[in-house]
Amino acid sequence: SDNLKENEFCTGNKVQDSEVKNMVNKLVNTAKLIPETFDEKQMFVSSQSSLLKEEFKARFRNVSKIMDCVGCDKCRLWGKLQISGIGTALKILFSYDDEFF
């Protein structure tokens, strides 16, 4: 988030550039006040973590299979695309060894 504060904003108008910089700084400062909503390190610390991982995988496979049944080609495409993105995130999350967490 501090990277946003370091960016230069060039709209061609110095007044607008300054206003945008101030708004981004306010946004970053506000975001720092809000606690993090998800900490994956805390998710798998219990003795049941391997069962939780398997449950995630099973439910994800189920949603993926349901997407195959969607009748609208456009909806199926977008659903599959979103499922692929979530699947990639889960693969990355689950690829770490338990010692990492």
N, C-alpha and C positions, 0 to 999 in steps of 0.2 A: 504494500500500500504506500510505502514511502517513495517508491519509484514514481508513482503518479505525481507526487509533489515536485519531483525533480524535472518533470517534462516541461518543455516549452510549448506553448500554444500559440500558433501563428495563424490568425484569421485575416491578417492584412490591416486590421484596425487595432491600434495599440490599446485603446480603451477597452474594447471587447476582450483582447488578450488578457488584460489585467483582471477583468471581471471573471473570465473563465478560470484563471489561475486561483482567484480567491474562492470561487465556488468549489473547485476541486479540493482545495485545502480544507474547506469546511466539511466536505463530504468525507475525506479521509479521517479527519479528526473525530467526526461523529461515528464513523465505522469502528474506530478504535475503542469507543466507549461501550460498544455492544459486545457481550460475551460471545465466544465461539459457540456455534450451535451443534457442531458435530465433531467429535474427536475419535477417530478410528482407533487410536491407541488404547482407548478405554473400552472399546467394543469387545475385544477378544482377550481380556485379561482373566476371565473366569475359567474354571476347570471344564466348563461346558463349551468352550470356544470352538472346538472341532465340530461339535454337533450343530452349533449355530451356523458355521460356514456351510455345512452340508445342507441345512435347511434353506439358506439363501440360494444356493445353487439349484436345489430342487424347485423352489418357487419361481426362480428366474426361468428355468427350462419350461415350466408350465405356462408362464406368460408368453414365452416365445412360441410355443405350440398354439396357443390361442390366437396369436397374431396370424397364423397360417389360415385361419378360418374366416378372417374378415373379408367380406364380399367386395367392398370398394377397393379397386386397385390403388388409388391414390392414398387412401387411409392405410392400407396394408403396407405400402412403401414407406410412408412416414413412420408408422409404428415399428416396422422392422429396423429402420434407421435409428430410431430412438433406443430400441432394445439393443442394437449393436453397440451404441455408445455406452449404455449402462453396463452391458456385458464386458466391455473393455475396461471400464472403471473397476468392476468387480474382480476381473482377472488380475489387474494390477494390485488391488487391495489384498487379494488372497494369495498373491505370489510371494509375499514376504514370509520369511520363517517366523515361527512363533516367538523366537528369541528376540526378534526385532521389536515386538510389542512388549 
